[in-house]
Amino acid sequence: MFALARHRLLKMVASLWLSFVLLFSSGIAPALAVVDPHAVYIEDIIANVPTGDRWLQHLHEDLLPFWDMETAYGDPIGDFPTYRCNDGSLYDEIAPCPELENPVNGIVKLEREYFRAKSRQVFAYGVAYHLSGDIKYLQLAKAGVDSLIENALAPEGGAYTYTIDGVPGPTEARRISQDMAYVVAGLGFYYYLTRDPDVLTHIIDLKNYIFDTYFDDEWGLLAWAHEDYLDYTNPDGAEEWVYSNQRELVSQLDQVYGYMLLLAPTLPEPYQTEWKEDLLDLATIMSEQFYSPDKNLFFGAITDPIKQQLETDHTDFGHSIKTLWLIYEIGKLTGHYEFTAFAQEKIPLILDKAFLPDGTWGRRPDKNGNIDTDKEWWILAELDQTTATLSLRDPSYAKYLPTTYAYWFETMVDHEHGGIWHWVSAATNEPDIQFPKQHSWKNAFHSFEHDLVGYITGQAIHNKPVTLFYAFKDTIPENVEIRPYLFAAKVDSIKQPRTRTRVRSRIHSRVRPRIALPIPDLVKTIVTFVDVR
């Protein structure tokens, strides 16, 4: 009896299943069919990601209004000021703006002009030219490069950190390796655009100085500084010390980020091979010495055990996601896909933890597992950039971007004066002006890189061509040496605009000479890329 009942039940289930199959095959959905709430619809995701046009609009309407003011150009032009008020005006001791008079500790030292800030502004003007083709921004970048070469480079090697009343400092043993990396950053981006061999000479010398002087064989990493000293005493009495035994993530990371990963595939030999080997070494150092498998974060410092925990400097989503992004790219560039695989496995875990229910990014976790929800501009940028990069391999990653981009465009932008706020309170969505828009650590670097990566990946995910402007000399590099920033791609076309000129000879002919830029020997070159990856 029970066997018969079981047989009838199975027959009924089979009949119902057959009915479902027939309904689906006929194109009629059954009334009981439900949509999986976790299903990912790639077409919808891609449709909601901004194309390159939105990023060009962002460049011209949001970023450049703040950085295209005459107050930003410096006196002389190219000696860009480290500090400006939130409205773009220069600091006035008689009537100081509150954001520079009462900032948080450590980011405003008005007596110092920092070379890392000036170099980051060179990078930004380079990006503005790269995206727009407006020669003005290439001229500003070149003025900044010339100023750095004249003022930042130390005769004994390496680079100074700052000037006080025009006098460069500090002494050689007190200079920090991370600061030098960012002095190279502006020179590096200008070389990427132009392949100027004179600038390359300075880049090679600086890189060699950093690696020869700061690499510590006992620790197996790049050191921080060579001497212990008190660097600064803040208005409230808080002291900032530099120690020679500091083992910092950013000493390694910002060599990769500031210039090495961008330039390595563009260099002539033997430098290209040497730099790729050094990149592999740095990827190994960061992944083996600074990565915590338990927390899936990179410690900002491993100087002593107390530094190897959450809620310490540079242990946050921003540094961790940036490190993984660069390790991922190092693996791709060098063919060492164990690094690519390592990063691909860890990145989604950070994105999932950093992405908040309101569709924005958080800053960092605390020891109790809570997420700091306030917004710091560069952390948002790094999370966006890494997510956008991974979306070129798997478009489902782009599911995060429509809301994180929207927050950036709507809330992180100063819609009155242009530029990007340093810090926005998650509780109010209002900026905290104790963090000025421009200071010794915040210049235009991250916001312009964010725009460039947004443009490249926005075009690529929509299967649209990427068009960028360079300024090469007479010899155009080989296609494999021309890349859209940190990405690989196929060069679809290279054009150098020409002007019509009538030349009289025995027979009338027309030649179309290339348009020379105001910078001697450089020619505007338009490169279109496809298949960005």
RAPE-V649675 format. One record per helix or strand. SS is the DSSP state (A for helix, B for strand). FROM is the first residue (numbers start at 1). TO is the last residue. Records with the same first field share a line. If there is no record, write none. Layout:
SS: FROM-TO / FROM-TO
This chain:
A: 2-25 / 42-47 / 52-67 / 70-72 / 98-101 / 115-132 / 135-151 / 172-174 / 177-194 / 197-214 / 249-264 / 271-290 / 305-307 / 317-334 / 337-354 / 377-391 / 395-412 / 445-461 / 479-481
B: 112-114 / 153-153 / 159-159 / 162-164 / 167-169 / 215-216 / 221-222 / 229-233 / 239-242 / 248-248 / 291-292 / 297-298 / 301-301 / 355-355 / 361-361 / 364-365 / 371-372 / 375-376 / 413-413 / 420-420 / 423-424 / 431-431 / 466-472 / 490-495 / 498-498 / 501-503 / 509-511 / 514-514 / 516-516 / 523-530
